């Protein structure tokens, strides 16, 4: 048994959770905040080893890169000294081994 943990942009989360459900996967999601103060959603999916790639494929299909505006720092030594734009990744995915799984 594996636990797939994906950290996705909050705008992609509803589409991802719906698609996972359509593909027969149960998931749990909750809001989270990551680097650059990006508003994210963490999605958890417990699956057998042979289904991990299918879950990852759904995540890749539902999550998109997007530009992110970083505001200028107001006090040194914080950076950047002026506003700049970066690209937020599609998702960050972790796959962990699960010793035990129970649904009660």
Backbone as a chain_set.jsonl record, in Angstrom:
{"seq": "XXXXXXXXXXXXXXXXXXXXXXXXXXXXXXXXXXXXXXXXXXXXXXXXXXXXXXXXXXXXXXXXXXXXXXXXXXXXXXXXXXXXXXXXXXXXXXXXXXXXXXXX", "coords": {"N": [[0.846, -1.174, 0.0], [0.481, 2.233, -0.776], [0.906, 5.729, -0.068], [-0.025, 8.482, -1.74], [0.945, 11.706, -1.834], [0.038, 14.796, -2.826], [0.851, 18.099, -3.55], [-0.822, 20.768, -4.614], [-1.835, 23.574, -6.671], [-4.349, 25.689, -5.372], [-6.367, 26.308, -7.169], [-6.376, 24.205, -8.943], [-7.126, 22.045, -7.427], [-9.994, 21.322, -6.97], [-10.74, 20.273, -9.502], [-8.895, 18.19, -9.743], [-9.562, 16.497, -7.526], [-12.164, 15.778, -8.257], [-11.682, 14.413, -10.693], [-10.044, 12.305, -9.791], [-11.932, 10.943, -8.238], [-13.742, 10.199, -10.259], [-12.147, 8.371, -11.553], [-12.156, 6.365, -9.765], [-10.767, 6.602, -7.364], [-10.456, 7.273, -3.926], [-10.041, 10.252, -2.053], [-8.477, 12.62, 0.167], [-8.526, 15.998, 0.939], [-6.985, 19.112, 1.845], [-6.523, 22.574, 2.744], [-3.358, 24.218, 2.271], [-0.284, 26.023, 2.82], [2.459, 27.074, 0.95], [5.866, 27.578, -0.176], [6.734, 30.919, -1.142], [4.406, 31.921, -0.192], [2.286, 30.756, -1.461], [-1.03, 29.756, -2.066], [-2.102, 26.643, -1.528], [-3.286, 23.257, -2.0], [-3.363, 20.238, -0.312], [-3.448, 16.949, -1.303], [-4.39, 13.724, -0.489], [-3.993, 10.319, -1.282], [-4.634, 6.972, -0.901], [-3.347, 4.047, -2.22], [-2.882, 0.868, -3.945], [0.336, -0.409, -4.9], [0.463, -0.897, -7.717], [-1.296, 0.976, -8.749], [-0.245, 3.479, -8.438], [1.073, 4.906, -10.546], [-1.087, 5.501, -12.199], [-2.555, 7.276, -10.591], [-0.652, 9.353, -10.422], [-0.603, 10.087, -13.118], [-3.163, 11.202, -13.412], [-2.899, 13.407, -11.73], [-0.913, 14.856, -13.118], [-2.38, 15.438, -15.431], [-4.375, 17.132, -14.507], [-3.258, 19.328, -13.217], [-1.655, 22.483, -13.508], [1.064, 24.542, -14.664], [1.681, 27.879, -13.612], [1.966, 31.463, -13.772], [3.412, 33.428, -11.124], [3.271, 36.21, -9.092], [5.744, 37.849, -7.319], [5.899, 39.992, -4.682], [7.641, 43.136, -4.136], [10.287, 43.425, -1.741], [9.996, 45.024, 1.413], [11.751, 45.718, 3.359], [15.277, 45.602, 3.887], [17.127, 42.642, 4.722], [15.617, 41.332, 2.84], [14.571, 39.728, -0.196], [12.861, 39.821, -3.333], [14.277, 43.009, -4.432], [12.587, 44.398, -6.056], [9.359, 43.968, -7.618], [8.764, 40.725, -9.042], [8.276, 38.087, -11.436], [7.55, 34.631, -11.278], [7.4, 31.084, -11.991], [4.992, 28.854, -10.935], [5.114, 25.48, -10.003], [3.491, 22.545, -11.406], [2.658, 20.475, -9.65], [3.672, 19.012, -6.537], [4.768, 15.883, -5.776], [4.688, 13.21, -3.543], [5.455, 9.863, -2.743], [4.733, 7.444, -0.483], [5.534, 4.606, 1.524], [3.144, 2.578, 3.119], [2.558, 1.143, 6.19], [0.278, 0.199, 7.437], [-3.235, 0.16, 6.873], [-6.486, 1.17, 7.503], [-9.971, 1.281, 7.232], [-12.465, 2.626, 9.02]], "CA": [[0.0, 0.0, 0.0], [1.233, 3.484, -0.884], [0.197, 6.98, 0.135], [0.399, 9.515, -2.68], [0.693, 13.043, -1.306], [0.309, 15.792, -3.863], [0.621, 19.488, -3.172], [-1.232, 21.387, -5.88], [-2.405, 24.906, -6.572], [-5.745, 25.603, -4.912], [-7.274, 26.392, -8.317], [-6.408, 22.893, -9.595], [-7.575, 21.009, -6.494], [-11.34, 20.776, -7.197], [-10.726, 19.47, -10.726], [-8.132, 16.983, -9.436], [-10.34, 15.632, -6.638], [-13.282, 15.251, -9.054], [-11.153, 13.438, -11.648], [-9.638, 11.136, -9.02], [-13.168, 10.231, -7.895], [-14.245, 9.59, -11.497], [-11.266, 7.243, -11.869], [-12.345, 5.346, -8.739], [-9.866, 6.804, -6.23], [-10.894, 8.122, -2.822], [-8.981, 11.179, -1.67], [-8.719, 13.6, 1.217], [-7.795, 17.221, 0.604], [-7.067, 20.19, 2.821], [-5.716, 23.721, 2.33], [-2.01, 24.328, 2.812], [0.462, 27.174, 2.303], [3.82, 26.671, 0.653], [6.83, 28.619, -0.471], [6.227, 32.12, -1.802], [3.069, 32.115, 0.357], [1.295, 30.272, -2.424], [-2.152, 29.034, -1.482], [-2.121, 25.319, -2.128], [-4.143, 22.242, -1.433], [-2.678, 18.962, -0.21], [-4.382, 15.867, -1.624], [-3.884, 12.42, -0.065], [-4.65, 9.179, -1.926], [-4.064, 5.677, -0.559], [-3.554, 3.105, -3.329], [-1.939, -0.23, -4.095], [1.527, -0.061, -5.688], [0.216, -0.919, -9.167], [-2.155, 2.11, -9.13], [0.45, 4.744, -8.191], [1.305, 5.638, -11.791], [-2.38, 6.012, -12.674], [-2.839, 8.468, -9.787], [0.273, 10.396, -10.865], [-1.054, 10.547, -14.433], [-4.316, 12.086, -13.19], [-2.362, 14.659, -11.18], [-0.267, 15.58, -14.226], [-3.399, 15.913, -16.37], [-5.265, 18.123, -13.9], [-2.538, 20.44, -12.593], [-1.013, 23.305, -14.529], [1.993, 25.589, -14.256], [1.086, 29.211, -13.749], [2.849, 32.527, -13.291], [3.161, 33.904, -9.761], [3.882, 37.509, -8.862], [6.393, 38.007, -6.017], [5.977, 41.433, -4.416], [8.942, 43.684, -3.725], [10.559, 43.433, -0.305], [9.874, 46.373, 1.964], [12.882, 45.993, 4.248], [16.428, 44.731, 3.666], [17.819, 42.065, 3.574], [14.707, 40.467, 2.096], [14.594, 39.876, -1.643], [13.558, 40.679, -4.282], [14.148, 44.44, -4.174], [11.486, 44.904, -6.894], [8.458, 42.862, -7.956], [9.204, 39.853, -10.119], [7.369, 36.992, -11.733], [8.13, 33.298, -11.35], [6.433, 30.081, -12.419], [4.645, 27.868, -9.921], [5.082, 24.147, -10.614], [2.188, 21.887, -11.542], [2.37, 19.766, -8.402], [4.761, 18.3, -5.892], [4.195, 14.567, -5.469], [5.439, 12.291, -2.695], [4.869, 8.531, -2.629], [5.267, 6.861, 0.745], [5.115, 3.261, 1.896], [2.225, 2.543, 4.251], [2.628, -0.112, 6.928], [-1.052, -0.269, 7.808], [-4.346, 0.985, 6.376], [-7.782, 0.7, 7.983], [-11.123, 2.152, 7.026], [-13.384, 2.28, 10.104]], "C": [[0.888, 1.232, 0.0], [0.315, 4.656, -0.56], [0.796, 7.988, -0.834], [-0.035, 10.854, -2.086], [1.028, 14.023, -2.413], [-0.056, 17.171, -3.344], [0.39, 20.236, -4.475], [-1.76, 22.794, -5.623], [-3.873, 24.788, -6.203], [-6.741, 25.667, -6.066], [-7.394, 25.053, -9.043], [-7.061, 21.816, -8.728], [-8.987, 20.478, -6.765], [-11.417, 19.878, -8.431], [-10.013, 18.143, -10.471], [-8.949, 16.015, -8.588], [-11.512, 15.004, -7.399], [-12.799, 14.163, -10.012], [-10.685, 12.169, -10.94], [-10.858, 10.285, -8.665], [-13.748, 9.518, -9.117], [-13.43, 8.365, -11.891], [-11.326, 6.148, -10.799], [-11.444, 5.463, -7.527], [-10.518, 7.698, -5.181], [-9.731, 9.027, -2.448], [-9.448, 12.043, -0.508], [-7.91, 14.825, 0.84], [-7.999, 18.262, 1.699], [-6.169, 21.336, 2.364], [-4.348, 23.714, 2.996], [-1.328, 25.537, 2.177], [1.903, 26.751, 2.116], [4.739, 27.858, 0.474], [6.193, 29.743, -1.268], [4.808, 32.457, -1.342], [1.969, 31.707, -0.614], [0.213, 29.492, -1.693], [-2.323, 27.729, -2.239], [-3.206, 24.467, -1.513], [-3.321, 20.956, -1.41], [-3.719, 17.865, -0.391], [-3.711, 14.544, -1.28], [-4.694, 11.323, -0.742], [-3.919, 7.914, -1.497], [-4.38, 4.672, -1.654], [-2.564, 1.949, -3.243], [-0.821, 0.209, -5.037], [1.226, 0.04, -7.179], [-0.665, 0.23, -9.657], [-1.461, 3.463, -8.977], [0.634, 5.54, -9.482], [0.01, 6.222, -12.347], [-2.769, 7.28, -11.905], [-1.935, 9.622, -10.221], [-0.118, 10.948, -12.233], [-2.24, 11.5, -14.318], [-3.834, 13.434, -12.658], [-1.723, 15.489, -12.293], [-1.297, 16.162, -15.184], [-4.217, 17.077, -15.812], [-4.563, 19.368, -13.369], [-1.688, 21.169, -13.631], [-0.005, 24.27, -13.912], [1.289, 26.922, -14.433], [2.07, 30.253, -13.241], [2.44, 32.957, -11.881], [3.936, 35.193, -9.562], [4.452, 37.56, -7.442], [6.515, 39.505, -5.753], [7.383, 41.859, -3.995], [9.068, 43.63, -2.211], [10.488, 44.863, 0.197], [11.037, 46.74, 2.87], [14.046, 45.076, 3.885], [16.561, 43.762, 4.823], [16.921, 41.175, 2.726], [14.753, 40.779, 0.609], [13.289, 39.382, -2.203], [13.356, 42.163, -3.974], [13.058, 45.09, -5.025], [10.597, 43.714, -7.254], [9.029, 42.012, -9.093], [8.212, 38.712, -10.287], [8.143, 35.682, -11.805], [7.041, 32.333, -11.812], [6.243, 29.074, -11.291], [4.538, 26.508, -10.609], [3.669, 23.576, -10.624], [1.761, 21.238, -10.238], [3.672, 19.237, -7.83], [4.162, 16.999, -5.384], [5.183, 13.753, -4.635], [4.706, 10.958, -2.695], [5.552, 7.851, -1.448], [4.719, 5.451, 0.943], [4.226, 3.339, 3.128], [2.289, 1.175, 4.91], [1.252, -0.685, 7.223], [-2.089, 0.696, 7.273], [-5.639, 0.362, 6.876], [-8.835, 1.738, 7.648], [-12.148, 1.751, 8.072], [-14.631, 3.14, 10.081]], "O": [[1.912, 1.276, 0.682], [-0.898, 4.583, -0.754], [1.982, 8.308, -0.757], [-1.221, 11.099, -1.866], [2.164, 14.076, -2.884], [-1.129, 17.379, -2.776], [1.276, 20.329, -5.324], [-2.089, 23.15, -4.491], [-4.563, 23.884, -6.673], [-7.846, 25.136, -5.954], [-8.408, 24.793, -9.69], [-7.501, 20.788, -9.243], [-9.164, 19.26, -6.788], [-12.081, 18.842, -8.408], [-10.468, 17.094, -10.927], [-9.017, 14.828, -8.906], [-11.817, 13.828, -7.204], [-13.43, 13.112, -10.13], [-10.91, 11.068, -11.443], [-10.823, 9.06, -8.775], [-14.192, 8.373, -9.022], [-13.958, 7.429, -12.492], [-10.641, 5.131, -10.904], [-11.356, 4.525, -6.734], [-11.065, 8.752, -5.506], [-8.572, 8.619, -2.517], [-10.642, 12.175, -0.241], [-6.743, 14.713, 0.464], [-9.025, 18.292, 2.38], [-5.172, 21.11, 1.679], [-4.196, 23.266, 4.133], [-1.747, 26.014, 1.123], [2.503, 26.146, 3.003], [4.447, 28.976, 0.9], [5.218, 29.527, -1.988], [4.091, 33.192, -2.022], [0.864, 32.249, -0.586], [0.499, 28.676, -0.818], [-2.644, 27.714, -3.427], [-3.943, 24.9, -0.628], [-2.655, 20.628, -2.393], [-4.747, 17.854, 0.287], [-2.596, 14.273, -1.726], [-5.923, 11.379, -0.777], [-2.712, 7.797, -1.707], [-5.546, 4.462, -1.987], [-1.543, 2.037, -2.561], [-1.015, 1.093, -5.872], [1.688, 0.972, -7.838], [-0.773, 0.442, -10.865], [-2.03, 4.49, -9.348], [0.372, 6.743, -9.499], [0.014, 7.319, -12.904], [-3.256, 8.244, -12.497], [-2.404, 10.75, -10.37], [0.019, 12.146, -12.48], [-2.314, 12.492, -15.043], [-4.313, 14.481, -13.091], [-1.97, 16.691, -12.392], [-1.108, 17.265, -15.697], [-4.699, 17.916, -16.573], [-5.223, 20.372, -13.098], [-1.085, 20.553, -14.51], [-0.188, 24.752, -12.794], [0.418, 27.076, -15.289], [2.907, 29.964, -12.386], [1.273, 32.859, -11.502], [5.135, 35.251, -9.838], [3.726, 37.338, -6.473], [7.166, 40.215, -6.519], [8.195, 41.044, -3.559], [8.081, 43.77, -1.489], [10.871, 45.799, -0.505], [11.289, 47.918, 3.124], [13.834, 43.897, 3.604], [16.085, 44.11, 5.903], [17.42, 40.345, 1.966], [14.947, 41.925, 0.201], [12.647, 38.554, -1.557], [12.376, 42.534, -3.327], [12.647, 46.215, -4.744], [11.046, 42.57, -7.197], [9.693, 42.527, -9.992], [7.418, 38.417, -9.394], [9.255, 35.634, -12.33], [5.892, 32.731, -11.999], [7.206, 28.518, -10.765], [3.937, 26.397, -11.678], [2.776, 24.07, -9.936], [0.636, 21.431, -9.777], [4.65, 19.04, -8.552], [3.173, 17.005, -4.652], [6.357, 13.628, -4.983], [3.476, 10.922, -2.653], [6.774, 7.701, -1.414], [3.584, 5.152, 0.572], [4.52, 4.076, 4.069], [2.093, 0.157, 4.247], [1.073, -1.902, 7.257], [-1.858, 1.904, 7.222], [-5.867, -0.835, 6.696], [-8.598, 2.94, 7.773], [-12.661, 0.632, 8.022], [-15.509, 2.977, 10.928]]}, "num_chains": 1, "name": "protein.A"}
